[in-house]
């Protein structure tokens, strides 16, 4: 199971879904899940950026060329 799976709170969402008895509460649940997923993706993106900066700094200290970002041809 990857970290995204382990961070997903199945029991909480299952309880919220059970409580969503009308369209308004179901739409609020959908909105909550979208916001939380967006927050999680932003945190993961920030963490990957920090990891890249650390890798570049370590490479510089070791006198190695900094690793190129993934997907760049130049």
N, CA, C, O and CB atoms as a CASP TS submission, in Angstrom:
PFRMAT TS
TARGET T0000
AUTHOR 0000-0000-0000
METHOD Language model
MODEL 1
PARENT N/A
ATOM      1  N   UNK     1       0.856  -1.174   0.000  1.00  0.00           N
ATOM      2  CA  UNK     1       0.000   0.000   0.000  1.00  0.00           C
ATOM      3  C   UNK     1       0.899   1.233   0.000  1.00  0.00           C
ATOM      4  O   UNK     1       1.807   1.328   0.826  1.00  0.00           O
ATOM      5  CB  UNK     1      -0.973   0.000   1.231  1.00  0.00           C
ATOM      6  N   UNK     2       0.665   2.184  -0.914  1.00  0.00           N
ATOM      7  CA  UNK     2       1.501   3.371  -0.963  1.00  0.00           C
ATOM      8  C   UNK     2       1.051   4.387   0.080  1.00  0.00           C
ATOM      9  O   UNK     2       0.006   4.218   0.707  1.00  0.00           O
ATOM     10  CB  UNK     2       1.469   3.992  -2.361  1.00  0.00           C
ATOM     11  N   UNK     3       1.848   5.451   0.265  1.00  0.00           N
ATOM     12  CA  UNK     3       1.561   6.415   1.317  1.00  0.00           C
ATOM     13  C   UNK     3       0.246   7.149   1.079  1.00  0.00           C
ATOM     14  O   UNK     3      -0.433   7.513   2.039  1.00  0.00           O
ATOM     15  CB  UNK     3       2.693   7.411   1.427  1.00  0.00           C
ATOM     16  N   UNK     4      -0.127   7.375  -0.186  1.00  0.00           N
ATOM     17  CA  UNK     4      -1.395   8.037  -0.448  1.00  0.00           C
ATOM     18  C   UNK     4      -2.549   7.177   0.039  1.00  0.00           C
ATOM     19  O   UNK     4      -3.521   7.695   0.589  1.00  0.00           O
ATOM     20  CB  UNK     4      -1.548   8.343  -1.940  1.00  0.00           C
ATOM     21  N   UNK     5      -2.451   5.876  -0.159  1.00  0.00           N
ATOM     22  CA  UNK     5      -3.497   4.972   0.310  1.00  0.00           C
ATOM     23  C   UNK     5      -3.572   4.986   1.834  1.00  0.00           C
ATOM     24  O   UNK     5      -4.665   4.991   2.400  1.00  0.00           O
ATOM     25  CB  UNK     5      -3.245   3.544  -0.199  1.00  0.00           C
ATOM     26  N   UNK     6      -2.408   4.991   2.507  1.00  0.00           N
ATOM     27  CA  UNK     6      -2.409   4.926   3.960  1.00  0.00           C
ATOM     28  C   UNK     6      -2.896   6.228   4.570  1.00  0.00           C
ATOM     29  O   UNK     6      -3.411   6.213   5.688  1.00  0.00           O
ATOM     30  CB  UNK     6      -1.021   4.599   4.474  1.00  0.00           C
ATOM     31  N   UNK     7      -2.751   7.378   3.865  1.00  0.00           N
ATOM     32  CA  UNK     7      -3.211   8.655   4.375  1.00  0.00           C
ATOM     33  C   UNK     7      -4.716   8.834   4.200  1.00  0.00           C
ATOM     34  O   UNK     7      -5.311   9.698   4.845  1.00  0.00           O
ATOM     35  CB  UNK     7      -2.476   9.778   3.687  1.00  0.00           C
ATOM     36  N   UNK     8      -5.325   8.048   3.358  1.00  0.00           N
ATOM     37  CA  UNK     8      -6.750   8.152   3.084  1.00  0.00           C
ATOM     38  C   UNK     8      -7.521   7.563   4.256  1.00  0.00           C
ATOM     39  O   UNK     8      -7.330   6.397   4.600  1.00  0.00           O
ATOM     40  CB  UNK     8      -7.120   7.434   1.758  1.00  0.00           C
ATOM     41  N   UNK     9      -8.386   8.355   4.868  1.00  0.00           N
ATOM     42  CA  UNK     9      -9.122   7.933   6.066  1.00  0.00           C
ATOM     43  C   UNK     9     -10.464   7.303   5.664  1.00  0.00           C
ATOM     44  O   UNK     9     -11.500   7.967   5.657  1.00  0.00           O
ATOM     45  CB  UNK     9      -9.352   9.144   7.023  1.00  0.00           C
ATOM     46  N   UNK    10     -10.418   6.011   5.333  1.00  0.00           N
ATOM     47  CA  UNK    10     -11.615   5.307   4.852  1.00  0.00           C
ATOM     48  C   UNK    10     -12.769   5.396   5.839  1.00  0.00           C
ATOM     49  O   UNK    10     -13.905   5.667   5.450  1.00  0.00           O
ATOM     50  CB  UNK    10     -11.290   3.847   4.582  1.00  0.00           C
ATOM     51  N   UNK    11     -12.479   5.169   7.115  1.00  0.00           N
ATOM     52  CA  UNK    11     -13.553   5.169   8.111  1.00  0.00           C
ATOM     53  C   UNK    11     -14.228   6.533   8.223  1.00  0.00           C
ATOM     54  O   UNK    11     -15.450   6.621   8.342  1.00  0.00           O
ATOM     55  CB  UNK    11     -13.005   4.753   9.470  1.00  0.00           C
ATOM     56  N   UNK    12     -13.433   7.587   8.185  1.00  0.00           N
ATOM     57  CA  UNK    12     -14.000   8.931   8.278  1.00  0.00           C
ATOM     58  C   UNK    12     -14.914   9.213   7.098  1.00  0.00           C
ATOM     59  O   UNK    12     -16.033   9.693   7.279  1.00  0.00           O
ATOM     60  CB  UNK    12     -12.888   9.983   8.347  1.00  0.00           C
ATOM     61  N   UNK    13     -14.444   8.917   5.880  1.00  0.00           N
ATOM     62  CA  UNK    13     -15.266   9.190   4.698  1.00  0.00           C
ATOM     63  C   UNK    13     -16.502   8.278   4.665  1.00  0.00           C
ATOM     64  O   UNK    13     -17.568   8.694   4.211  1.00  0.00           O
ATOM     65  CB  UNK    13     -14.431   9.002   3.411  1.00  0.00           C
ATOM     66  N   UNK    14     -16.362   7.065   5.136  1.00  0.00           N
ATOM     67  CA  UNK    14     -17.509   6.153   5.185  1.00  0.00           C
ATOM     68  C   UNK    14     -18.576   6.711   6.136  1.00  0.00           C
ATOM     69  O   UNK    14     -19.768   6.664   5.835  1.00  0.00           O
ATOM     70  CB  UNK    14     -17.063   4.728   5.638  1.00  0.00           C
ATOM     71  N   UNK    15     -18.138   7.241   7.287  1.00  0.00           N
ATOM     72  CA  UNK    15     -19.071   7.832   8.244  1.00  0.00           C
ATOM     73  C   UNK    15     -19.733   9.085   7.654  1.00  0.00           C
ATOM     74  O   UNK    15     -20.944   9.271   7.779  1.00  0.00           O
ATOM     75  CB  UNK    15     -18.340   8.180   9.559  1.00  0.00           C
ATOM     76  N   UNK    16     -18.938   9.928   7.022  1.00  0.00           N
ATOM     77  CA  UNK    16     -19.502  11.140   6.413  1.00  0.00           C
ATOM     78  C   UNK    16     -20.492  10.798   5.306  1.00  0.00           C
ATOM     79  O   UNK    16     -21.509  11.473   5.149  1.00  0.00           O
ATOM     80  CB  UNK    16     -18.384  12.026   5.855  1.00  0.00           C
ATOM     81  N   UNK    17     -20.196   9.753   4.540  1.00  0.00           N
ATOM     82  CA  UNK    17     -21.125   9.336   3.491  1.00  0.00           C
ATOM     83  C   UNK    17     -22.431   8.817   4.086  1.00  0.00           C
ATOM     84  O   UNK    17     -23.513   9.086   3.564  1.00  0.00           O
ATOM     85  CB  UNK    17     -20.486   8.259   2.610  1.00  0.00           C
ATOM     86  N   UNK    18     -22.317   8.079   5.171  1.00  0.00           N
ATOM     87  CA  UNK    18     -23.527   7.575   5.833  1.00  0.00           C
ATOM     88  C   UNK    18     -24.393   8.719   6.352  1.00  0.00           C
ATOM     89  O   UNK    18     -25.620   8.616   6.386  1.00  0.00           O
ATOM     90  CB  UNK    18     -23.152   6.639   6.990  1.00  0.00           C
ATOM     91  N   UNK    19     -23.741   9.811   6.754  1.00  0.00           N
ATOM     92  CA  UNK    19     -24.473  10.966   7.279  1.00  0.00           C
ATOM     93  C   UNK    19     -25.017  11.869   6.165  1.00  0.00           C
ATOM     94  O   UNK    19     -25.862  12.729   6.416  1.00  0.00           O
ATOM     95  CB  UNK    19     -23.567  11.775   8.199  1.00  0.00           C
ATOM     96  N   UNK    20     -24.536  11.675   4.950  1.00  0.00           N
ATOM     97  CA  UNK    20     -24.960  12.514   3.823  1.00  0.00           C
ATOM     98  C   UNK    20     -26.286  11.981   3.284  1.00  0.00           C
ATOM     99  O   UNK    20     -26.313  11.201   2.332  1.00  0.00           O
ATOM    100  CB  UNK    20     -23.870  12.542   2.695  1.00  0.00           C
ATOM    101  N   UNK    21     -27.383  12.413   3.907  1.00  0.00           N
ATOM    102  CA  UNK    21     -28.688  11.853   3.575  1.00  0.00           C
ATOM    103  C   UNK    21     -29.446  12.662   2.530  1.00  0.00           C
ATOM    104  O   UNK    21     -30.474  12.214   2.022  1.00  0.00           O
ATOM    105  CB  UNK    21     -29.518  11.747   4.815  1.00  0.00           C
ATOM    106  N   UNK    22     -28.944  13.853   2.206  1.00  0.00           N
ATOM    107  CA  UNK    22     -29.618  14.647   1.178  1.00  0.00           C
ATOM    108  C   UNK    22     -28.575  15.202   0.208  1.00  0.00           C
ATOM    109  O   UNK    22     -27.370  15.068   0.424  1.00  0.00           O
ATOM    110  CB  UNK    22     -30.448  15.803   1.819  1.00  0.00           C
ATOM    111  N   UNK    23     -29.057  15.818  -0.851  1.00  0.00           N
ATOM    112  CA  UNK    23     -28.155  16.291  -1.896  1.00  0.00           C
ATOM    113  C   UNK    23     -27.173  17.333  -1.379  1.00  0.00           C
ATOM    114  O   UNK    23     -26.010  17.331  -1.781  1.00  0.00           O
ATOM    115  CB  UNK    23     -28.950  16.865  -3.047  1.00  0.00           C
ATOM    116  N   UNK    24     -27.613  18.215  -0.504  1.00  0.00           N
ATOM    117  CA  UNK    24     -26.736  19.264   0.021  1.00  0.00           C
ATOM    118  C   UNK    24     -25.557  18.670   0.774  1.00  0.00           C
ATOM    119  O   UNK    24     -24.415  19.071   0.549  1.00  0.00           O
ATOM    120  CB  UNK    24     -27.517  20.206   0.935  1.00  0.00           C
ATOM    121  N   UNK    25     -25.817  17.727   1.658  1.00  0.00           N
ATOM    122  CA  UNK    25     -24.720  17.141   2.429  1.00  0.00           C
ATOM    123  C   UNK    25     -23.828  16.270   1.552  1.00  0.00           C
ATOM    124  O   UNK    25     -22.622  16.191   1.783  1.00  0.00           O
ATOM    125  CB  UNK    25     -25.271  16.317   3.593  1.00  0.00           C
ATOM    126  N   UNK    26     -24.410  15.614   0.546  1.00  0.00           N
ATOM    127  CA  UNK    26     -23.572  14.831  -0.382  1.00  0.00           C
ATOM    128  C   UNK    26     -22.646  15.741  -1.175  1.00  0.00           C
ATOM    129  O   UNK    26     -21.476  15.412  -1.376  1.00  0.00           O
ATOM    130  CB  UNK    26     -24.450  14.007  -1.348  1.00  0.00           C
ATOM    131  N   UNK    27     -23.159  16.887  -1.630  1.00  0.00           N
ATOM    132  CA  UNK    27     -22.323  17.846  -2.352  1.00  0.00           C
ATOM    133  C   UNK    27     -21.239  18.426  -1.443  1.00  0.00           C
ATOM    134  O   UNK    27     -20.117  18.659  -1.892  1.00  0.00           O
ATOM    135  CB  UNK    27     -23.185  18.976  -2.931  1.00  0.00           C
ATOM    136  N   UNK    28     -21.563  18.660  -0.177  1.00  0.00           N
ATOM    137  CA  UNK    28     -20.555  19.143   0.773  1.00  0.00           C
ATOM    138  C   UNK    28     -19.460  18.094   0.971  1.00  0.00           C
ATOM    139  O   UNK    28     -18.284  18.442   1.080  1.00  0.00           O
ATOM    140  CB  UNK    28     -21.211  19.493   2.129  1.00  0.00           C
ATOM    141  N   UNK    29     -19.834  16.818   1.017  1.00  0.00           N
ATOM    142  CA  UNK    29     -18.861  15.741   1.154  1.00  0.00           C
ATOM    143  C   UNK    29     -17.951  15.686  -0.072  1.00  0.00           C
ATOM    144  O   UNK    29     -16.735  15.540   0.056  1.00  0.00           O
ATOM    145  CB  UNK    29     -19.574  14.391   1.354  1.00  0.00           C
ATOM    146  N   UNK    30     -18.536  15.803  -1.242  1.00  0.00           N
ATOM    147  CA  UNK    30     -17.735  15.794  -2.477  1.00  0.00           C
ATOM    148  C   UNK    30     -16.757  16.958  -2.465  1.00  0.00           C
ATOM    149  O   UNK    30     -15.584  16.786  -2.794  1.00  0.00           O
ATOM    150  CB  UNK    30     -18.646  15.869  -3.732  1.00  0.00           C
ATOM    151  N   UNK    31     -17.229  18.141  -2.089  1.00  0.00           N
ATOM    152  CA  UNK    31     -16.368  19.322  -2.027  1.00  0.00           C
ATOM    153  C   UNK    31     -15.231  19.118  -1.018  1.00  0.00           C
ATOM    154  O   UNK    31     -14.086  19.473  -1.300  1.00  0.00           O
ATOM    155  CB  UNK    31     -17.195  20.567  -1.653  1.00  0.00           C
ATOM    156  N   UNK    32     -15.534  18.561   0.133  1.00  0.00           N
ATOM    157  CA  UNK    32     -14.527  18.285   1.157  1.00  0.00           C
ATOM    158  C   UNK    32     -13.460  17.333   0.629  1.00  0.00           C
ATOM    159  O   UNK    32     -12.267  17.565   0.821  1.00  0.00           O
ATOM    160  CB  UNK    32     -15.185  17.696   2.412  1.00  0.00           C
ATOM    161  N   UNK    33     -13.886  16.270  -0.033  1.00  0.00           N
ATOM    162  CA  UNK    33     -12.935  15.292  -0.561  1.00  0.00           C
ATOM    163  C   UNK    33     -12.047  15.912  -1.641  1.00  0.00           C
ATOM    164  O   UNK    33     -10.856  15.608  -1.711  1.00  0.00           O
ATOM    165  CB  UNK    33     -13.681  14.077  -1.127  1.00  0.00           C
ATOM    166  N   UNK    34     -12.609  16.767  -2.471  1.00  0.00           N
ATOM    167  CA  UNK    34     -11.821  17.447  -3.508  1.00  0.00           C
ATOM    168  C   UNK    34     -10.798  18.368  -2.860  1.00  0.00           C
ATOM    169  O   UNK    34      -9.629  18.367  -3.247  1.00  0.00           O
ATOM    170  CB  UNK    34     -12.739  18.251  -4.466  1.00  0.00           C
ATOM    171  N   UNK    35     -11.229  19.155  -1.874  1.00  0.00           N
ATOM    172  CA  UNK    35     -10.304  20.078  -1.203  1.00  0.00           C
ATOM    173  C   UNK    35      -9.190  19.325  -0.501  1.00  0.00           C
ATOM    174  O   UNK    35      -8.029  19.729  -0.571  1.00  0.00           O
ATOM    175  CB  UNK    35     -11.054  20.952  -0.196  1.00  0.00           C
ATOM    176  N   UNK    36      -9.526  18.234   0.176  1.00  0.00           N
ATOM    177  CA  UNK    36      -8.502  17.472   0.890  1.00  0.00           C
ATOM    178  C   UNK    36      -7.537  16.803  -0.074  1.00  0.00           C
ATOM    179  O   UNK    36      -6.341  16.726   0.207  1.00  0.00           O
ATOM    180  CB  UNK    36      -9.149  16.424   1.788  1.00  0.00           C
ATOM    181  N   UNK    37      -8.026  16.324  -1.189  1.00  0.00           N
ATOM    182  CA  UNK    37      -7.140  15.712  -2.194  1.00  0.00           C
ATOM    183  C   UNK    37      -6.209  16.765  -2.787  1.00  0.00           C
ATOM    184  O   UNK    37      -5.026  16.505  -3.004  1.00  0.00           O
ATOM    185  CB  UNK    37      -7.968  15.033  -3.321  1.00  0.00           C
ATOM    186  N   UNK    38      -6.747  17.954  -3.046  1.00  0.00           N
ATOM    187  CA  UNK    38      -5.918  19.044  -3.577  1.00  0.00           C
ATOM    188  C   UNK    38      -4.848  19.430  -2.565  1.00  0.00           C
ATOM    189  O   UNK    38      -3.697  19.660  -2.935  1.00  0.00           O
ATOM    190  CB  UNK    38      -6.788  20.274  -3.934  1.00  0.00           C
ATOM    191  N   UNK    39      -5.219  19.503  -1.293  1.00  0.00           N
ATOM    192  CA  UNK    39      -4.247  19.827  -0.247  1.00  0.00           C
ATOM    193  C   UNK    39      -3.153  18.770  -0.184  1.00  0.00           C
ATOM    194  O   UNK    39      -1.973  19.107  -0.081  1.00  0.00           O
ATOM    195  CB  UNK    39      -4.942  19.952   1.118  1.00  0.00           C
ATOM    196  N   UNK    40      -3.526  17.506  -0.244  1.00  0.00           N
ATOM    197  CA  UNK    40      -2.553  16.416  -0.193  1.00  0.00           C
ATOM    198  C   UNK    40      -1.604  16.465  -1.380  1.00  0.00           C
ATOM    199  O   UNK    40      -0.403  16.238  -1.231  1.00  0.00           O
ATOM    200  CB  UNK    40      -3.266  15.070  -0.153  1.00  0.00           C
ATOM    201  N   UNK    41      -2.143  16.761  -2.557  1.00  0.00           N
ATOM    202  CA  UNK    41      -1.292  16.846  -3.759  1.00  0.00           C
ATOM    203  C   UNK    41      -0.341  18.028  -3.671  1.00  0.00           C
ATOM    204  O   UNK    41       0.808  17.927  -4.102  1.00  0.00           O
ATOM    205  CB  UNK    41      -2.156  16.964  -5.028  1.00  0.00           C
ATOM    206  N   UNK    42      -0.801  19.152  -3.119  1.00  0.00           N
ATOM    207  CA  UNK    42       0.066  20.313  -2.954  1.00  0.00           C
ATOM    208  C   UNK    42       1.194  19.998  -1.978  1.00  0.00           C
ATOM    209  O   UNK    42       2.345  20.353  -2.230  1.00  0.00           O
ATOM    210  CB  UNK    42      -0.743  21.527  -2.465  1.00  0.00           C
ATOM    211  N   UNK    43       0.881  19.343  -0.877  1.00  0.00           N
ATOM    212  CA  UNK    43       1.911  18.969   0.089  1.00  0.00           C
ATOM    213  C   UNK    43       2.932  18.017  -0.525  1.00  0.00           C
ATOM    214  O   UNK    43       4.129  18.146  -0.270  1.00  0.00           O
ATOM    215  CB  UNK    43       1.276  18.328   1.318  1.00  0.00           C
ATOM    216  N   UNK    44       2.471  17.066  -1.330  1.00  0.00           N
ATOM    217  CA  UNK    44       3.388  16.133  -1.999  1.00  0.00           C
ATOM    218  C   UNK    44       4.270  16.870  -2.997  1.00  0.00           C
ATOM    219  O   UNK    44       5.460  16.580  -3.112  1.00  0.00           O
ATOM    220  CB  UNK    44       2.603  15.016  -2.711  1.00  0.00           C
ATOM    221  N   UNK    45       3.682  17.830  -3.723  1.00  0.00           N
ATOM    222  CA  UNK    45       4.448  18.609  -4.691  1.00  0.00           C
ATOM    223  C   UNK    45       5.527  19.428  -3.991  1.00  0.00           C
ATOM    224  O   UNK    45       6.664  19.494  -4.460  1.00  0.00           O
ATOM    225  CB  UNK    45       3.520  19.530  -5.496  1.00  0.00           C
ATOM    226  N   UNK    46       5.172  20.051  -2.869  1.00  0.00           N
ATOM    227  CA  UNK    46       6.149  20.832  -2.105  1.00  0.00           C
ATOM    228  C   UNK    46       7.265  19.939  -1.582  1.00  0.00           C
ATOM    229  O   UNK    46       8.437  20.317  -1.617  1.00  0.00           O
ATOM    230  CB  UNK    46       5.465  21.561  -0.938  1.00  0.00           C
ATOM    231  N   UNK    47       6.904  18.760  -1.099  1.00  0.00           N
ATOM    232  CA  UNK    47       7.914  17.832  -0.578  1.00  0.00           C
ATOM    233  C   UNK    47       8.872  17.398  -1.681  1.00  0.00           C
ATOM    234  O   UNK    47      10.074  17.287  -1.443  1.00  0.00           O
ATOM    235  CB  UNK    47       7.243  16.601   0.052  1.00  0.00           C
ATOM    236  N   UNK    48       8.360  17.151  -2.879  1.00  0.00           N
ATOM    237  CA  UNK    48       9.237  16.733  -3.976  1.00  0.00           C
ATOM    238  C   UNK    48      10.164  17.870  -4.382  1.00  0.00           C
ATOM    239  O   UNK    48      11.312  17.632  -4.758  1.00  0.00           O
ATOM    240  CB  UNK    48       8.407  16.267  -5.187  1.00  0.00           C
ATOM    241  N   UNK    49       9.675  19.104  -4.308  1.00  0.00           N
ATOM    242  CA  UNK    49      10.517  20.262  -4.603  1.00  0.00           C
ATOM    243  C   UNK    49      11.637  20.400  -3.588  1.00  0.00           C
ATOM    244  O   UNK    49      12.775  20.703  -3.946  1.00  0.00           O
ATOM    245  CB  UNK    49       9.683  21.536  -4.631  1.00  0.00           C
ATOM    246  N   UNK    50      11.311  20.177  -2.318  1.00  0.00           N
ATOM    247  CA  UNK    50      12.339  20.234  -1.274  1.00  0.00           C
ATOM    248  C   UNK    50      13.364  19.130  -1.481  1.00  0.00           C
ATOM    249  O   UNK    50      14.562  19.353  -1.306  1.00  0.00           O
ATOM    250  CB  UNK    50      11.705  20.116   0.125  1.00  0.00           C
ATOM    251  N   UNK    51      12.904  17.948  -1.851  1.00  0.00           N
ATOM    252  CA  UNK    51      13.827  16.832  -2.087  1.00  0.00           C
ATOM    253  C   UNK    51      14.772  17.149  -3.241  1.00  0.00           C
ATOM    254  O   UNK    51      15.957  16.818  -3.182  1.00  0.00           O
ATOM    255  CB  UNK    51      13.045  15.537  -2.383  1.00  0.00           C
ATOM    256  N   UNK    52      14.258  17.784  -4.285  1.00  0.00           N
ATOM    257  CA  UNK    52      15.100  18.156  -5.422  1.00  0.00           C
ATOM    258  C   UNK    52      16.136  19.189  -5.011  1.00  0.00           C
ATOM    259  O   UNK    52      17.284  19.116  -5.447  1.00  0.00           O
ATOM    260  CB  UNK    52      14.245  18.696  -6.574  1.00  0.00           C
ATOM    261  N   UNK    53      15.749  20.151  -4.177  1.00  0.00           N
ATOM    262  CA  UNK    53      16.695  21.161  -3.713  1.00  0.00           C
ATOM    263  C   UNK    53      17.782  20.533  -2.847  1.00  0.00           C
ATOM    264  O   UNK    53      18.950  20.905  -2.954  1.00  0.00           O
ATOM    265  CB  UNK    53      15.965  22.258  -2.932  1.00  0.00           C
ATOM    266  N   UNK    54      17.411  19.592  -1.996  1.00  0.00           N
ATOM    267  CA  UNK    54      18.393  18.903  -1.157  1.00  0.00           C
ATOM    268  C   UNK    54      19.347  18.100  -2.036  1.00  0.00           C
ATOM    269  O   UNK    54      20.555  18.109  -1.800  1.00  0.00           O
ATOM    270  CB  UNK    54      17.689  17.976  -0.130  1.00  0.00           C
ATOM    271  N   UNK    55      18.828  17.414  -3.033  1.00  0.00           N
ATOM    272  CA  UNK    55      19.680  16.627  -3.935  1.00  0.00           C
ATOM    273  C   UNK    55      20.665  17.521  -4.662  1.00  0.00           C
ATOM    274  O   UNK    55      21.833  17.162  -4.818  1.00  0.00           O
ATOM    275  CB  UNK    55      18.827  15.853  -4.951  1.00  0.00           C
ATOM    276  N   UNK    56      20.205  18.689  -5.110  1.00  0.00           N
ATOM    277  CA  UNK    56      21.092  19.624  -5.804  1.00  0.00           C
ATOM    278  C   UNK    56      22.156  20.156  -4.859  1.00  0.00           C
ATOM    279  O   UNK    56      23.314  20.297  -5.252  1.00  0.00           O
ATOM    280  CB  UNK    56      20.290  20.787  -6.404  1.00  0.00           C
ATOM    281  N   UNK    57      21.784  20.454  -3.617  1.00  0.00           N
ATOM    282  CA  UNK    57      22.746  20.962  -2.642  1.00  0.00           C
ATOM    283  C   UNK    57      23.797  19.910  -2.310  1.00  0.00           C
ATOM    284  O   UNK    57      24.986  20.220  -2.237  1.00  0.00           O
ATOM    285  CB  UNK    57      22.028  21.408  -1.368  1.00  0.00           C
ATOM    286  N   UNK    58      23.368  18.683  -2.111  1.00  0.00           N
ATOM    287  CA  UNK    58      24.306  17.598  -1.804  1.00  0.00           C
ATOM    288  C   UNK    58      25.240  17.367  -2.989  1.00  0.00           C
ATOM    289  O   UNK    58      26.443  17.182  -2.808  1.00  0.00           O
ATOM    290  CB  UNK    58      23.543  16.293  -1.454  1.00  0.00           C
ATOM    291  N   UNK    59      24.689  17.379  -4.189  1.00  0.00           N
ATOM    292  CA  UNK    59      25.517  17.200  -5.377  1.00  0.00           C
ATOM    293  C   UNK    59      26.558  18.314  -5.467  1.00  0.00           C
ATOM    294  O   UNK    59      27.713  18.060  -5.808  1.00  0.00           O
ATOM    295  CB  UNK    59      24.644  17.172  -6.650  1.00  0.00           C
ATOM    296  N   UNK    60      26.154  19.537  -5.164  1.00  0.00           N
ATOM    297  CA  UNK    60      27.085  20.661  -5.189  1.00  0.00           C
ATOM    298  C   UNK    60      28.190  20.497  -4.156  1.00  0.00           C
ATOM    299  O   UNK    60      29.349  20.801  -4.437  1.00  0.00           O
ATOM    300  CB  UNK    60      26.343  21.965  -4.948  1.00  0.00           C
ATOM    301  N   UNK    61      27.848  20.023  -2.975  1.00  0.00           N
ATOM    302  CA  UNK    61      28.854  19.807  -1.928  1.00  0.00           C
ATOM    303  C   UNK    61      29.835  18.708  -2.313  1.00  0.00           C
ATOM    304  O   UNK    61      31.003  18.741  -1.925  1.00  0.00           O
ATOM    305  CB  UNK    61      28.177  19.453  -0.606  1.00  0.00           C
ATOM    306  N   UNK    62      29.359  17.753  -3.066  1.00  0.00           N
ATOM    307  CA  UNK    62      30.212  16.645  -3.484  1.00  0.00           C
ATOM    308  C   UNK    62      30.959  16.950  -4.781  1.00  0.00           C
ATOM    309  O   UNK    62      31.744  16.131  -5.260  1.00  0.00           O
ATOM    310  CB  UNK    62      29.379  15.387  -3.654  1.00  0.00           C
ATOM    311  N   UNK    63      30.714  18.118  -5.339  1.00  0.00           N
ATOM    312  CA  UNK    63      31.377  18.498  -6.576  1.00  0.00           C
ATOM    313  C   UNK    63      30.825  17.812  -7.808  1.00  0.00           C
ATOM    314  O   UNK    63      31.488  17.764  -8.844  1.00  0.00           O
ATOM    315  CB  UNK    63      32.819  18.212  -6.469  1.00  0.00           C
ATOM    316  N   UNK    64      29.634  17.287  -7.707  1.00  0.00           N
ATOM    317  CA  UNK    64      28.983  16.610  -8.830  1.00  0.00           C
ATOM    318  C   UNK    64      28.016  17.586  -9.497  1.00  0.00           C
ATOM    319  O   UNK    64      27.526  18.512  -8.850  1.00  0.00           O
ATOM    320  CB  UNK    64      28.235  15.318  -8.355  1.00  0.00           C
ATOM    321  N   UNK    65      27.740  17.386 -10.775  1.00  0.00           N
ATOM    322  CA  UNK    65      26.714  18.229 -11.402  1.00  0.00           C
ATOM    323  C   UNK    65      25.355  17.929 -10.773  1.00  0.00           C
ATOM    324  O   UNK    65      25.050  16.784 -10.440  1.00  0.00           O
ATOM    325  CB  UNK    65      26.666  17.998 -12.946  1.00  0.00           C
ATOM    326  N   UNK    66      24.553  18.966 -10.618  1.00  0.00           N
ATOM    327  CA  UNK    66      23.225  18.794 -10.035  1.00  0.00           C
ATOM    328  C   UNK    66      22.371  17.927 -10.937  1.00  0.00           C
ATOM    329  O   UNK    66      22.464  18.030 -12.161  1.00  0.00           O
ATOM    330  CB  UNK    66      22.548  20.154  -9.803  1.00  0.00           C
ATOM    331  N   UNK    67      21.548  17.080 -10.362  1.00  0.00           N
ATOM    332  CA  UNK    67      20.659  16.250 -11.190  1.00  0.00           C
ATOM    333  C   UNK    67      19.681  17.127 -11.953  1.00  0.00           C
ATOM    334  O   UNK    67      19.184  18.124 -11.429  1.00  0.00           O
ATOM    335  CB  UNK    67      19.890  15.228 -10.320  1.00  0.00           C
ATOM    336  N   UNK    68      19.409  16.745 -13.200  1.00  0.00           N
ATOM    337  CA  UNK    68      18.448  17.489 -14.006  1.00  0.00           C
ATOM    338  C   UNK    68      17.039  17.108 -13.596  1.00  0.00           C
ATOM    339  O   UNK    68      16.765  15.949 -13.282  1.00  0.00           O
ATOM    340  CB  UNK    68      18.665  17.226 -15.509  1.00  0.00           C
ATOM    341  N   UNK    69      16.148  18.085 -13.601  1.00  0.00           N
ATOM    342  CA  UNK    69      14.746  17.753 -13.295  1.00  0.00           C
ATOM    343  C   UNK    69      14.199  16.759 -14.293  1.00  0.00           C
ATOM    344  O   UNK    69      14.542  16.820 -15.473  1.00  0.00           O
ATOM    345  CB  UNK    69      13.876  19.013 -13.288  1.00  0.00           C
ATOM    346  N   UNK    70      13.370  15.862 -13.855  1.00  0.00           N
ATOM    347  CA  UNK    70      12.765  14.854 -14.690  1.00  0.00           C
ATOM    348  C   UNK    70      11.944  15.503 -15.784  1.00  0.00           C
ATOM    349  O   UNK    70      11.183  16.438 -15.532  1.00  0.00           O
ATOM    350  CB  UNK    70      11.908  13.916 -13.862  1.00  0.00           C
ATOM    351  N   UNK    71      12.103  15.000 -17.009  1.00  0.00           N
ATOM    352  CA  UNK    71      11.289  15.485 -18.123  1.00  0.00           C
ATOM    353  C   UNK    71      11.892  16.639 -18.887  1.00  0.00           C
ATOM    354  O   UNK    71      11.281  17.138 -19.833  1.00  0.00           O
ATOM    355  CB  UNK    71       9.969  15.891 -17.624  1.00  0.00           C
ATOM    356  N   UNK    72      13.069  17.071 -18.502  1.00  0.00           N
ATOM    357  CA  UNK    72      13.712  18.180 -19.214  1.00  0.00           C
ATOM    358  C   UNK    72      14.709  17.625 -20.213  1.00  0.00           C
ATOM    359  O   UNK    72      15.506  16.750 -19.875  1.00  0.00           O
ATOM    360  CB  UNK    72      14.414  19.149 -18.226  1.00  0.00           C
ATOM    361  N   UNK    73      14.670  18.128 -21.449  1.00  0.00           N
ATOM    362  CA  UNK    73      15.569  17.653 -22.485  1.00  0.00           C
ATOM    363  C   UNK    73      16.837  18.486 -22.571  1.00  0.00           C
ATOM    364  O   UNK    73      17.846  18.010 -23.093  1.00  0.00           O
ATOM    365  CB  UNK    73      14.868  17.654 -23.813  1.00  0.00           C
ATOM    366  N   UNK    74      16.814  19.709 -22.078  1.00  0.00           N
ATOM    367  CA  UNK    74      17.985  20.586 -22.219  1.00  0.00           C
ATOM    368  C   UNK    74      18.869  20.585 -21.011  1.00  0.00           C
ATOM    369  O   UNK    74      19.887  21.275 -20.991  1.00  0.00           O
ATOM    370  CB  UNK    74      17.555  21.981 -22.501  1.00  0.00           C
TER
END
